[in-house]
């Protein structure tokens, strides 16, 4: 296991807890978590690019109530780390390597959702034990069970991230060596298609003109900033 994979696994798992277990400060959103992990592993631009793809794609699927949305957090973090690892050892553009990683790691959204569901079942069992233990042990025992739940969530995310990042960094590192220039250019173009599809889906589902205007203004600002970042 590489040093970067370990760092990405630790940081990514801590950020992933914010989805529903801890604080919920929204740092688990792809636009926040992916750039942070990218910065930690030494490629902030790859993190921003990965975060943009997943953030735009899942704008209208927030995890509200009992609905478990596709896990864009795990997928974006893994994409950022893999893109950074592959890009550091290959002569390939930023948008091309990020979109290539996205194509391979997009299914992790649904794997993560399955892990999320299984974890909630496990947390439910821990909660029942905590409720039983509170009768005789007080609040201290409840704190122990709460910590056990956080550890379980962290370990679940850590295992998925480490295995995914290590495996796909090796795999895609081999793939990019044999990519013709025409495919590389196509991947670079494809990168911009995903945010546009996400933006179109969001606008079609928005009825308020005020929200639409704010979204367009934010999108324009993001494009302006991104143009300077990816140039």
C-alpha positions as CSV (number, residue, x, y, z in Angstrom):
1,X,0.0,0.0,0.0
2,X,1.4,3.4,-1.0
3,X,1.7,6.3,1.3
4,X,-0.8,8.4,-0.8
5,X,-3.3,5.6,-0.7
6,X,-3.1,5.4,3.1
7,X,-3.5,9.1,3.4
8,X,-6.5,9.2,1.0
9,X,-8.1,6.3,2.8
10,X,-7.8,7.9,6.3
11,X,-8.9,11.4,5.2
12,X,-11.6,10.1,2.9
13,X,-13.1,7.8,5.6
14,X,-13.2,10.7,8.1
15,X,-14.9,12.9,5.5
16,X,-17.3,10.1,4.6
17,X,-18.6,9.9,8.2
18,X,-20.1,13.4,7.7
19,X,-22.7,11.8,5.3
20,X,-25.0,10.8,8.1
21,X,-23.0,9.6,11.2
22,X,-21.1,12.7,12.3
23,X,-21.8,16.4,12.3
24,X,-23.2,16.6,8.8
25,X,-21.4,19.9,8.0
26,X,-21.6,19.0,4.3
27,X,-17.9,18.4,4.0
28,X,-18.8,15.0,2.6
29,X,-20.2,16.7,-0.6
30,X,-17.9,15.8,-3.6
31,X,-17.1,19.4,-4.3
32,X,-15.6,19.6,-0.8
33,X,-14.3,16.1,0.0
34,X,-12.6,15.4,-3.4
35,X,-10.5,18.6,-3.5
36,X,-9.5,18.1,0.1
37,X,-8.3,14.5,-0.6
38,X,-6.6,15.7,-3.9
39,X,-4.7,18.4,-1.9
40,X,-3.7,15.8,0.7
41,X,-2.2,13.4,-1.9
42,X,-0.5,16.3,-3.8
43,X,-2.9,17.1,-6.7
44,X,-5.5,19.7,-5.8
45,X,-6.5,20.3,-9.4
46,X,-7.4,16.6,-9.8
47,X,-9.5,16.7,-6.7
48,X,-11.4,19.8,-7.9
49,X,-12.0,18.2,-11.3
50,X,-13.3,15.0,-9.7
51,X,-15.5,16.8,-7.3
52,X,-17.1,18.9,-10.1
53,X,-18.1,15.7,-12.0
54,X,-19.9,14.0,-9.1
55,X,-21.3,17.2,-7.6
56,X,-23.0,18.2,-10.9
57,X,-24.2,14.6,-11.6
58,X,-26.0,14.1,-8.3
59,X,-27.3,17.6,-7.6
60,X,-30.9,16.4,-7.3
61,X,-30.3,13.3,-5.2
62,X,-29.7,14.5,-1.6
63,X,-29.9,11.8,1.1
64,X,-33.1,13.0,2.7
65,X,-34.9,10.9,5.3
66,X,-34.6,7.2,4.8
67,X,-33.6,7.6,1.1
68,X,-30.0,6.4,0.5
69,X,-28.6,8.3,-2.4
70,X,-25.8,6.9,-4.6
71,X,-22.6,7.4,-2.7
72,X,-20.9,10.2,-4.6
73,X,-18.6,10.8,-1.7
74,X,-16.7,7.6,-1.9
75,X,-16.6,7.6,-5.7
76,X,-15.4,11.2,-5.9
77,X,-12.7,10.7,-3.3
78,X,-11.5,7.5,-5.0
79,X,-11.5,9.3,-8.4
80,X,-9.5,12.2,-7.0
81,X,-6.9,9.9,-5.5
82,X,-6.6,7.6,-8.5
83,X,-6.4,10.5,-10.9
84,X,-3.6,12.0,-8.8
85,X,-1.7,8.7,-8.7
86,X,-2.1,7.9,-12.4
87,X,-1.5,11.5,-13.6
88,X,1.8,11.8,-11.7
89,X,3.3,9.0,-13.7
90,X,1.9,9.5,-17.1
91,X,1.9,12.1,-19.9
92,X,-1.8,12.7,-20.0
93,X,-3.9,15.8,-19.5
94,X,-5.8,16.5,-16.3
95,X,-9.3,16.3,-17.7
96,X,-8.4,13.2,-19.6
97,X,-7.1,11.3,-16.6
98,X,-9.9,12.4,-14.4
99,X,-12.6,11.4,-16.9
100,X,-10.9,8.1,-17.5
101,X,-10.9,7.5,-13.7
102,X,-14.5,8.6,-13.6
103,X,-15.6,6.0,-16.2
104,X,-14.0,3.2,-14.2
105,X,-15.0,4.3,-10.7
106,X,-18.5,5.6,-11.4
107,X,-20.0,2.2,-10.3
108,X,-18.5,2.8,-6.8
109,X,-21.5,5.2,-6.3
110,X,-23.8,2.1,-6.2
111,X,-21.3,-0.1,-4.3
112,X,-21.1,2.7,-1.7
113,X,-24.9,2.9,-1.4
114,X,-25.0,-0.8,-0.7
115,X,-22.3,-0.5,1.9
116,X,-24.2,2.5,3.4
117,X,-27.4,0.3,3.7
118,X,-25.5,-2.6,5.4
119,X,-23.8,-0.2,7.7
120,X,-27.1,1.3,8.8
121,X,-28.4,-2.2,9.7
122,X,-25.3,-2.7,11.8
123,X,-25.7,0.7,13.5
124,X,-29.3,-0.2,14.3
125,X,-28.1,-3.2,16.2
126,X,-25.5,-1.2,18.1
127,X,-28.2,1.4,19.0
128,X,-30.4,-1.4,20.4
129,X,-27.5,-2.6,22.5
130,X,-26.8,0.9,23.7
131,X,-30.4,1.4,24.7
132,X,-30.3,-1.8,26.7
133,X,-27.0,-1.0,28.3
134,X,-28.1,2.5,29.3
135,X,-30.5,1.1,31.8
136,X,-27.7,-0.3,34.0
137,X,-24.6,1.5,32.9
138,X,-25.6,5.2,32.3
139,X,-24.4,7.6,29.7
140,X,-20.8,6.3,29.7
141,X,-21.9,3.0,28.2
142,X,-23.8,4.8,25.5
143,X,-20.7,6.8,24.6
144,X,-18.8,3.5,24.1
145,X,-21.5,2.2,21.7
146,X,-21.5,5.5,19.9
147,X,-17.8,5.3,19.4
148,X,-18.2,1.7,18.2
149,X,-20.6,2.9,15.5
150,X,-18.2,5.6,14.3
151,X,-15.3,3.0,14.2
152,X,-17.5,0.7,12.2
153,X,-18.4,3.4,9.7
154,X,-14.7,4.5,9.4
155,X,-13.5,1.0,8.8
156,X,-16.1,0.2,6.2
157,X,-15.2,3.3,4.2
158,X,-11.5,2.8,4.7
159,X,-11.5,-0.7,3.4
160,X,-13.5,0.2,0.3
161,X,-11.4,3.3,-0.5
162,X,-8.0,1.6,0.1
163,X,-8.8,-1.4,-2.0
164,X,-10.3,0.7,-4.8
165,X,-7.6,3.4,-4.9
166,X,-4.7,0.9,-4.8
167,X,-6.2,-1.4,-7.4
168,X,-7.4,1.1,-9.9
169,X,-4.2,3.3,-9.7
170,X,-2.3,0.2,-10.7
171,X,-4.8,-0.8,-13.4
172,X,-5.2,2.7,-15.0
173,X,-1.5,3.3,-14.8
174,X,-1.1,0.5,-17.2
175,X,-4.1,1.5,-19.4
176,X,-2.9,5.1,-20.0
177,X,0.4,3.8,-21.3
178,X,-1.3,2.3,-24.4
179,X,-3.9,5.0,-25.1
180,X,-3.6,6.6,-28.5
181,X,-3.6,10.4,-28.7
182,X,-7.1,10.4,-30.3
183,X,-8.6,8.6,-27.3
184,X,-6.8,10.9,-24.9
185,X,-8.3,13.9,-26.6
186,X,-11.8,12.3,-26.6
187,X,-11.5,11.7,-22.9
188,X,-10.6,15.3,-22.3
189,X,-13.7,16.4,-24.3
190,X,-15.9,13.9,-22.4
191,X,-14.9,15.5,-19.1
192,X,-17.0,18.5,-19.9
193,X,-20.1,16.5,-21.0
194,X,-20.9,15.2,-17.5
195,X,-21.3,18.6,-15.8
196,X,-23.4,19.9,-18.6
197,X,-25.7,16.9,-18.3
198,X,-26.0,17.5,-14.5
199,X,-26.7,21.2,-15.0
200,X,-29.3,20.4,-17.6
201,X,-31.0,17.9,-15.3
202,X,-31.0,20.4,-12.5
203,X,-32.4,23.2,-14.6
204,X,-35.2,21.0,-15.9
205,X,-36.2,20.2,-12.4
206,X,-36.1,23.8,-11.1
207,X,-39.3,25.8,-11.1
208,X,-38.1,28.9,-9.4
209,X,-36.6,31.6,-11.6
210,X,-34.6,32.9,-8.7
211,X,-33.0,29.5,-8.1
212,X,-32.3,29.1,-11.8
213,X,-30.6,32.6,-12.0
214,X,-28.4,31.8,-9.0
215,X,-27.5,28.4,-10.4
216,X,-26.5,29.9,-13.8
217,X,-24.4,32.6,-12.0
218,X,-22.7,30.0,-9.9
219,X,-22.1,27.8,-13.0
220,X,-20.6,30.8,-14.9
221,X,-18.3,31.6,-11.9
222,X,-17.2,27.9,-11.7
223,X,-16.4,27.8,-15.4
224,X,-14.4,31.0,-15.2
225,X,-12.4,29.7,-12.3
226,X,-12.1,26.2,-13.8
227,X,-10.8,27.6,-17.0
228,X,-7.8,29.1,-15.2
229,X,-7.3,26.0,-13.1
230,X,-7.3,23.5,-15.9
231,X,-5.3,25.6,-18.5
